[in-house]
Amino acid sequence: TLVLKNGEKIHPYPSAGLPKGMDGLGIENIETRVDEQTLVSRFDKKKQTGWSFYMDREGRLSFKAGSGSGHIRKVALTAPLIKERWFLVSATYDARKRTLAVYAEHVDSYFAKEPAWLPKSGTVSLPADFVLPQVGPLRFGAVTDGAGNGVLLKPAQVLNGKLDSVRLIREALQPSEIQQLSGPTVPKKFMA
């Protein structure tokens, strides 16, 4: 990908089906991302402790975990999510397997004629001595960034978008199980 002036980006498109004379390059406008955008977190930015499920500055779905020792473990998809489209996304911390994982699948059927965005996933292993503390508030659309107005904690890395049907499950799930959770009701096998 080549970034040009004025926030334009050139990227390759498959040349099959393009009118004669087109070289398979397309230009689209992109907006500059100023910070990560959090989906769900229990992460303290100042202490670098907890976990955060977010989109990084390039728009890639990401998951990070920090133990407060200065070492952050991250996993991210290799491609950004498509702007203004709905995705089924998940982040998994598997304490037994010692892994962090992310998964995304395009679910917006209205745009079915667009080039396919195939399901993507990524996994990273954690060191044997890594301990993920579960402290601080659970936040939707932000991480904690220290003291706020004395009562509330200051938000950071705030989401500029929408969340729908957020589910938190106490065990690591496979993509097929994650799809079962995307409906309007939670299957009984996932209820505590």
GUMI-13677 format. One record per residue (C-alpha): residue number from 1; residue in three letters; x, y, z. Coordinates in steps of 0.5 Angstrom, whole numbers, plus 2048, in hexadecimal, padded with zeros to 3 digits. Layout:
BEGIN
<i->NUM | aa->ala | xx->X | yy->Y | zz->Z>
...
This chain:
BEGIN
<i->1 | aa->thr | xx->800 | yy->800 | zz->800>
<i->2 | aa->leu | xx->803 | yy->807 | zz->7FE>
<i->3 | aa->val | xx->800 | yy->80D | zz->802>
<i->4 | aa->leu | xx->800 | yy->813 | zz->7FE>
<i->5 | aa->lys | xx->7FE | yy->81B | zz->7FF>
<i->6 | aa->asn | xx->7F7 | yy->81D | zz->802>
<i->7 | aa->gly | xx->7F6 | yy->816 | zz->805>
<i->8 | aa->glu | xx->7F5 | yy->812 | zz->7FF>
<i->9 | aa->lys | xx->7F8 | yy->80B | zz->7FF>
<i->10 | aa->ile | xx->7F9 | yy->807 | zz->7F8>
<i->11 | aa->his | xx->7F8 | yy->7FF | zz->7F9>
<i->12 | aa->pro | xx->7F7 | yy->7F9 | zz->7F4>
<i->13 | aa->tyr | xx->7F1 | yy->7F7 | zz->7F2>
<i->14 | aa->pro | xx->7F0 | yy->7F0 | zz->7EE>
<i->15 | aa->ser | xx->7F0 | yy->7F2 | zz->7E7>
<i->16 | aa->ala | xx->7EB | yy->7ED | zz->7E5>
<i->17 | aa->gly | xx->7E4 | yy->7F0 | zz->7E3>
<i->18 | aa->leu | xx->7E7 | yy->7F7 | zz->7E2>
<i->19 | aa->pro | xx->7E6 | yy->7FB | zz->7DC>
<i->20 | aa->lys | xx->7EB | yy->7FB | zz->7D7>
<i->21 | aa->gly | xx->7F1 | yy->800 | zz->7D8>
<i->22 | aa->met | xx->7F0 | yy->800 | zz->7E0>
<i->23 | aa->asp | xx->7F7 | yy->7FD | zz->7E3>
<i->24 | aa->gly | xx->7F4 | yy->7FA | zz->7E9>
<i->25 | aa->leu | xx->7F5 | yy->800 | zz->7EE>
<i->26 | aa->gly | xx->7F0 | yy->804 | zz->7F2>
<i->27 | aa->ile | xx->7F0 | yy->80A | zz->7F6>
<i->28 | aa->glu | xx->7EC | yy->80B | zz->7FC>
<i->29 | aa->asn | xx->7EC | yy->811 | zz->801>
<i->30 | aa->ile | xx->7EE | yy->80F | zz->808>
<i->31 | aa->glu | xx->7EE | yy->812 | zz->80E>
<i->32 | aa->thr | xx->7F4 | yy->813 | zz->813>
<i->33 | aa->arg | xx->7F3 | yy->80F | zz->819>
<i->34 | aa->val | xx->7F5 | yy->813 | zz->820>
<i->35 | aa->asp | xx->7F5 | yy->80D | zz->825>
<i->36 | aa->glu | xx->7F3 | yy->806 | zz->826>
<i->37 | aa->gln | xx->7EB | yy->805 | zz->827>
<i->38 | aa->thr | xx->7E9 | yy->801 | zz->82C>
<i->39 | aa->leu | xx->7E3 | yy->7FC | zz->82B>
<i->40 | aa->val | xx->7E4 | yy->7F9 | zz->832>
<i->41 | aa->ser | xx->7E9 | yy->7F9 | zz->838>
<i->42 | aa->arg | xx->7EB | yy->7F8 | zz->83F>
<i->43 | aa->phe | xx->7F2 | yy->7FC | zz->83D>
<i->44 | aa->asp | xx->7F5 | yy->801 | zz->841>
<i->45 | aa->lys | xx->7F9 | yy->805 | zz->83C>
<i->46 | aa->lys | xx->7FE | yy->809 | zz->842>
<i->47 | aa->lys | xx->7FF | yy->802 | zz->845>
<i->48 | aa->gln | xx->7FF | yy->7FE | zz->83F>
<i->49 | aa->thr | xx->7FB | yy->7F9 | zz->842>
<i->50 | aa->gly | xx->7F5 | yy->7F4 | zz->840>
<i->51 | aa->trp | xx->7F3 | yy->7F3 | zz->839>
<i->52 | aa->ser | xx->7F0 | yy->7F7 | zz->833>
<i->53 | aa->phe | xx->7EC | yy->7F5 | zz->82D>
<i->54 | aa->tyr | xx->7ED | yy->7FA | zz->828>
<i->55 | aa->met | xx->7EE | yy->7FD | zz->821>
<i->56 | aa->asp | xx->7F5 | yy->7FF | zz->820>
<i->57 | aa->arg | xx->7F7 | yy->806 | zz->81D>
<i->58 | aa->glu | xx->7F7 | yy->802 | zz->816>
<i->59 | aa->gly | xx->7F0 | yy->7FF | zz->817>
<i->60 | aa->arg | xx->7F2 | yy->7F8 | zz->819>
<i->61 | aa->leu | xx->7EF | yy->7F4 | zz->81E>
<i->62 | aa->ser | xx->7F3 | yy->7F3 | zz->824>
<i->63 | aa->phe | xx->7F4 | yy->7F0 | zz->82B>
<i->64 | aa->lys | xx->7F9 | yy->7F2 | zz->830>
<i->65 | aa->ala | xx->7FA | yy->7F0 | zz->837>
<i->66 | aa->gly | xx->7FF | yy->7F3 | zz->83C>
<i->67 | aa->ser | xx->801 | yy->7F1 | zz->843>
<i->68 | aa->gly | xx->804 | yy->7F7 | zz->845>
<i->69 | aa->ser | xx->80B | yy->7F5 | zz->845>
<i->70 | aa->gly | xx->80C | yy->7F9 | zz->83F>
<i->71 | aa->his | xx->80B | yy->7F4 | zz->83A>
<i->72 | aa->ile | xx->805 | yy->7F4 | zz->835>
<i->73 | aa->arg | xx->803 | yy->7EE | zz->831>
<i->74 | aa->lys | xx->7FF | yy->7F0 | zz->82B>
<i->75 | aa->val | xx->7FC | yy->7EC | zz->825>
<i->76 | aa->ala | xx->7F9 | yy->7EF | zz->81F>
<i->77 | aa->leu | xx->7F6 | yy->7ED | zz->818>
<i->78 | aa->thr | xx->7FA | yy->7EF | zz->812>
<i->79 | aa->ala | xx->7F5 | yy->7F3 | zz->80F>
<i->80 | aa->pro | xx->7F0 | yy->7F9 | zz->811>
<i->81 | aa->leu | xx->7E9 | yy->7F8 | zz->812>
<i->82 | aa->ile | xx->7E5 | yy->7FB | zz->80C>
<i->83 | aa->lys | xx->7E2 | yy->802 | zz->80E>
<i->84 | aa->glu | xx->7DA | yy->803 | zz->80F>
<i->85 | aa->arg | xx->7D9 | yy->7FB | zz->80F>
<i->86 | aa->trp | xx->7D7 | yy->7F6 | zz->814>
<i->87 | aa->phe | xx->7DB | yy->7F1 | zz->817>
<i->88 | aa->leu | xx->7DB | yy->7EB | zz->81C>
<i->89 | aa->val | xx->7E1 | yy->7EC | zz->820>
<i->90 | aa->ser | xx->7E4 | yy->7E8 | zz->826>
<i->91 | aa->ala | xx->7EA | yy->7E8 | zz->82B>
<i->92 | aa->thr | xx->7EC | yy->7E2 | zz->82F>
<i->93 | aa->tyr | xx->7F1 | yy->7E2 | zz->835>
<i->94 | aa->asp | xx->7F2 | yy->7DA | zz->836>
<i->95 | aa->ala | xx->7F5 | yy->7D9 | zz->83C>
<i->96 | aa->arg | xx->7F6 | yy->7D2 | zz->83B>
<i->97 | aa->lys | xx->7F9 | yy->7D2 | zz->835>
<i->98 | aa->arg | xx->7FD | yy->7D9 | zz->836>
<i->99 | aa->thr | xx->7FA | yy->7DC | zz->830>
<i->100 | aa->leu | xx->7F7 | yy->7E3 | zz->82E>
<i->101 | aa->ala | xx->7F3 | yy->7E3 | zz->828>
<i->102 | aa->val | xx->7EF | yy->7E7 | zz->823>
<i->103 | aa->tyr | xx->7E9 | yy->7E5 | zz->81E>
<i->104 | aa->ala | xx->7E5 | yy->7E9 | zz->819>
<i->105 | aa->glu | xx->7E0 | yy->7E7 | zz->814>
<i->106 | aa->his | xx->7DC | yy->7EC | zz->80F>
<i->107 | aa->val | xx->7D5 | yy->7EC | zz->810>
<i->108 | aa->asp | xx->7D2 | yy->7F1 | zz->80D>
<i->109 | aa->ser | xx->7CE | yy->7EE | zz->807>
<i->110 | aa->tyr | xx->7CB | yy->7F4 | zz->804>
<i->111 | aa->phe | xx->7D2 | yy->7F5 | zz->801>
<i->112 | aa->ala | xx->7D3 | yy->7EE | zz->7FF>
<i->113 | aa->lys | xx->7D5 | yy->7F0 | zz->7F8>
<i->114 | aa->glu | xx->7DB | yy->7F3 | zz->7FA>
<i->115 | aa->pro | xx->7E2 | yy->7EF | zz->7FA>
<i->116 | aa->ala | xx->7E2 | yy->7EA | zz->7FF>
<i->117 | aa->trp | xx->7E5 | yy->7EB | zz->806>
<i->118 | aa->leu | xx->7E6 | yy->7E4 | zz->808>
<i->119 | aa->pro | xx->7E6 | yy->7E3 | zz->810>
<i->120 | aa->lys | xx->7ED | yy->7E4 | zz->813>
<i->121 | aa->ser | xx->7F0 | yy->7E2 | zz->819>
<i->122 | aa->gly | xx->7F7 | yy->7E3 | zz->81D>
<i->123 | aa->thr | xx->7FA | yy->7E0 | zz->823>
<i->124 | aa->val | xx->800 | yy->7E1 | zz->828>
<i->125 | aa->ser | xx->803 | yy->7DD | zz->82D>
<i->126 | aa->leu | xx->804 | yy->7E0 | zz->834>
<i->127 | aa->pro | xx->80A | yy->7DE | zz->838>
<i->128 | aa->ala | xx->809 | yy->7D9 | zz->83E>
<i->129 | aa->asp | xx->80A | yy->7DE | zz->843>
<i->130 | aa->phe | xx->805 | yy->7E3 | zz->841>
<i->131 | aa->val | xx->7FF | yy->7E5 | zz->845>
<i->132 | aa->leu | xx->7F9 | yy->7E9 | zz->843>
<i->133 | aa->pro | xx->7F7 | yy->7ED | zz->849>
<i->134 | aa->gln | xx->7EF | yy->7EE | zz->849>
<i->135 | aa->val | xx->7EF | yy->7F5 | zz->84C>
<i->136 | aa->gly | xx->7EB | yy->7FB | zz->84B>
<i->137 | aa->pro | xx->7E5 | yy->7FD | zz->847>
<i->138 | aa->leu | xx->7E2 | yy->7F9 | zz->841>
<i->139 | aa->arg | xx->7E1 | yy->7FF | zz->83C>
<i->140 | aa->phe | xx->7DE | yy->7FF | zz->835>
<i->141 | aa->gly | xx->7E1 | yy->803 | zz->830>
<i->142 | aa->ala | xx->7E6 | yy->806 | zz->834>
<i->143 | aa->val | xx->7EC | yy->804 | zz->839>
<i->144 | aa->thr | xx->7EE | yy->807 | zz->83F>
<i->145 | aa->asp | xx->7F3 | yy->80D | zz->83F>
<i->146 | aa->gly | xx->7F4 | yy->80F | zz->847>
<i->147 | aa->ala | xx->7F0 | yy->813 | zz->84B>
<i->148 | aa->gly | xx->7EA | yy->817 | zz->848>
<i->149 | aa->asn | xx->7E6 | yy->81C | zz->84C>
<i->150 | aa->gly | xx->7E7 | yy->819 | zz->853>
<i->151 | aa->val | xx->7E1 | yy->814 | zz->852>
<i->152 | aa->leu | xx->7E2 | yy->811 | zz->84B>
<i->153 | aa->leu | xx->7E8 | yy->80F | zz->848>
<i->154 | aa->lys | xx->7EA | yy->812 | zz->842>
<i->155 | aa->pro | xx->7E9 | yy->80F | zz->83B>
<i->156 | aa->ala | xx->7EE | yy->80E | zz->835>
<i->157 | aa->gln | xx->7EE | yy->80B | zz->82E>
<i->158 | aa->val | xx->7E7 | yy->80C | zz->82E>
<i->159 | aa->leu | xx->7E3 | yy->808 | zz->828>
<i->160 | aa->asn | xx->7E0 | yy->80C | zz->822>
<i->161 | aa->gly | xx->7DB | yy->807 | zz->820>
<i->162 | aa->lys | xx->7D6 | yy->802 | zz->822>
<i->163 | aa->leu | xx->7D6 | yy->7FC | zz->826>
<i->164 | aa->asp | xx->7D0 | yy->7F7 | zz->826>
<i->165 | aa->ser | xx->7CE | yy->7F1 | zz->82A>
<i->166 | aa->val | xx->7D5 | yy->7F1 | zz->82E>
<i->167 | aa->arg | xx->7D6 | yy->7EA | zz->832>
<i->168 | aa->leu | xx->7DB | yy->7E8 | zz->837>
<i->169 | aa->ile | xx->7DC | yy->7E1 | zz->838>
<i->170 | aa->arg | xx->7E0 | yy->7DD | zz->83D>
<i->171 | aa->glu | xx->7E4 | yy->7D8 | zz->839>
<i->172 | aa->ala | xx->7E7 | yy->7D8 | zz->832>
<i->173 | aa->leu | xx->7E3 | yy->7D7 | zz->82C>
<i->174 | aa->gln | xx->7E4 | yy->7D5 | zz->825>
<i->175 | aa->pro | xx->7E2 | yy->7D9 | zz->81F>
<i->176 | aa->ser | xx->7DC | yy->7D4 | zz->81E>
<i->177 | aa->glu | xx->7DA | yy->7D5 | zz->826>
<i->178 | aa->ile | xx->7DB | yy->7DD | zz->825>
<i->179 | aa->gln | xx->7D6 | yy->7DD | zz->81F>
<i->180 | aa->gln | xx->7D1 | yy->7D9 | zz->823>
<i->181 | aa->leu | xx->7D1 | yy->7DF | zz->828>
<i->182 | aa->ser | xx->7CF | yy->7E4 | zz->822>
<i->183 | aa->gly | xx->7C8 | yy->7E3 | zz->823>
<i->184 | aa->pro | xx->7C3 | yy->7E7 | zz->827>
<i->185 | aa->thr | xx->7C3 | yy->7E2 | zz->82C>
<i->186 | aa->val | xx->7C9 | yy->7DE | zz->830>
<i->187 | aa->pro | xx->7C9 | yy->7D7 | zz->82F>
<i->188 | aa->lys | xx->7C8 | yy->7D3 | zz->836>
<i->189 | aa->lys | xx->7CE | yy->7D0 | zz->836>
<i->190 | aa->phe | xx->7D2 | yy->7D7 | zz->837>
<i->191 | aa->met | xx->7CE | yy->7D9 | zz->83D>
<i->192 | aa->ala | xx->7D1 | yy->7D9 | zz->843>
